[in-house]
Amino acid sequence: MNEYALIDSGHGRKLERFGKVILARPCAQAVWSPANPKLWKQADASFSRKDGLQWKNREKLPDVWHAHVNGIKMKLSTTDFGHLGVFPETRDMWDWITDTLKIEAPKRKTPLKFLNLFAYSGGATLAGAKGGAHCCHVDASKGMVQWARQNAELNKLSDHPIRWIVDDCNKFLQREIKRGNRYDGILLDPPSFGRGKGGELYKIEQALLDTLKLVKGVLSDRPLFVYLTSHTPGFTPIVLNNLLRQLIPGGKVEHGEMLLTGEPEAFPVPSGTWARWTTM
Ligand SMILES: C[S@@+](CC[C@H](N)C(=O)[O-])C[C@H]1O[C@@H](n2cnc3c(N)ncnc32)[C@H](O)[C@@H]1O
């Protein structure tokens, strides 16, 4: 079941449906003209960055609502930064993670282990759980880990083996290497700029190489994939591809753009990049 759709985009904005709520929000890359200007009247509320960060008609929206995004039920709520608790451009990746783990699981004697770093509201963690893997979800924000646990409950996955970790990713990885914990599939979506649990500054340009080296250190003896995504300008698909090729010689590296998609007449909107290393 999927209740997300990009309805239209253009003039630096995007119009999206999240279940029963339709929102118009900024989207710098949508430099074209809207395909169907009449559709924009449907928006229940809109967000703008023109005169500071502001919502219009936010009071008309429910404080919290739920929508299925590619089969995963997500808790949604408007934040002051215009985010909602889901990045729908990652939804095709969720399907790939579930399918890949499901196909591999019967070939293994022990459950597959999946690690989600910078895991936000947990869509990918739950995709891993749906694929049958034992999961580990790491994010420095206590509030976001709480939100992700609520999403696990909504999807009746509270009893699934998922470790919920509030920590700085690099510090966590260092500890996992020492503990000898290893993972068959790893996803990381490092922010351009972030803060660890203890306020540690994370700047992608300086920190990513260290994170990737640590990621390599927690790969299992029979790894399946390392999936790297980015929303940082300049981190193009080829940049991510080069990083993974250099990190792990051999295997196969693919890359592409993450896209917001939906109604057939809506132009797909590039919204980030990905590369994945696989042994398949
Ligand atoms: C770009 S979002 C990830 C989006 C998510 N992967 C998704 O697509 O739904 C970045 C996340 O990284 C977390 N974060 C930022 N710096 C961190 C750090 N040093 N260690 C762990 N998590 C961090 C933030 O709390 C935020 O949830």
PDBQT file of the ligand as one rigid body, heavy atoms in Angstrom, charges set to zero:
ROOT
HETATM    1  C1  LIG A 301      19.686  13.286   6.513  1.00  0.00    +0.000 C 
HETATM    2  S1  LIG A 301      18.922  12.675   7.982  1.00  0.00    +0.000 S 
HETATM    3  C2  LIG A 301      18.829  11.004   7.550  1.00  0.00    +0.000 C 
HETATM    4  C3  LIG A 301      17.579  10.720   6.804  1.00  0.00    +0.000 C 
HETATM    5  C4  LIG A 301      17.137   9.247   6.833  1.00  0.00    +0.000 C 
HETATM    6  N1  LIG A 301      18.246   8.338   6.567  1.00  0.00    +0.000 N 
HETATM    7  C5  LIG A 301      15.983   9.017   5.892  1.00  0.00    +0.000 C 
HETATM    8  O1  LIG A 301      16.187   9.013   4.688  1.00  0.00    +0.000 OA
HETATM    9  O2  LIG A 301      14.869   8.880   6.356  1.00  0.00    +0.000 OA
HETATM   10  C6  LIG A 301      20.227  12.778   9.113  1.00  0.00    +0.000 C 
HETATM   11  C7  LIG A 301      20.029  12.082  10.477  1.00  0.00    +0.000 C 
HETATM   12  O3  LIG A 301      21.318  11.935  11.036  1.00  0.00    +0.000 OA
HETATM   13  C8  LIG A 301      21.271  12.208  12.426  1.00  0.00    +0.000 C 
HETATM   14  N2  LIG A 301      22.632  12.626  12.799  1.00  0.00    +0.000 N 
HETATM   15  C9  LIG A 301      23.278  13.788  12.536  1.00  0.00    +0.000 A 
HETATM   16  N3  LIG A 301      24.552  13.746  12.967  1.00  0.00    +0.000 NA
HETATM   17  C10 LIG A 301      24.735  12.523  13.529  1.00  0.00    +0.000 A 
HETATM   18  C11 LIG A 301      25.838  11.855  14.142  1.00  0.00    +0.000 A 
HETATM   19  N4  LIG A 301      27.015  12.433  14.269  1.00  0.00    +0.000 N 
HETATM   20  N5  LIG A 301      25.656  10.577  14.558  1.00  0.00    +0.000 NA
HETATM   21  C12 LIG A 301      24.454   9.972  14.441  1.00  0.00    +0.000 A 
HETATM   22  N6  LIG A 301      23.366  10.546  13.868  1.00  0.00    +0.000 NA
HETATM   23  C13 LIG A 301      23.508  11.811  13.418  1.00  0.00    +0.000 A 
HETATM   24  C14 LIG A 301      20.197  13.250  12.606  1.00  0.00    +0.000 C 
HETATM   25  O4  LIG A 301      19.667  13.184  13.911  1.00  0.00    +0.000 OA
HETATM   26  C15 LIG A 301      19.195  12.845  11.498  1.00  0.00    +0.000 C 
HETATM   27  O5  LIG A 301      18.184  12.008  12.015  1.00  0.00    +0.000 OA
ENDROOT
TORSDOF 0
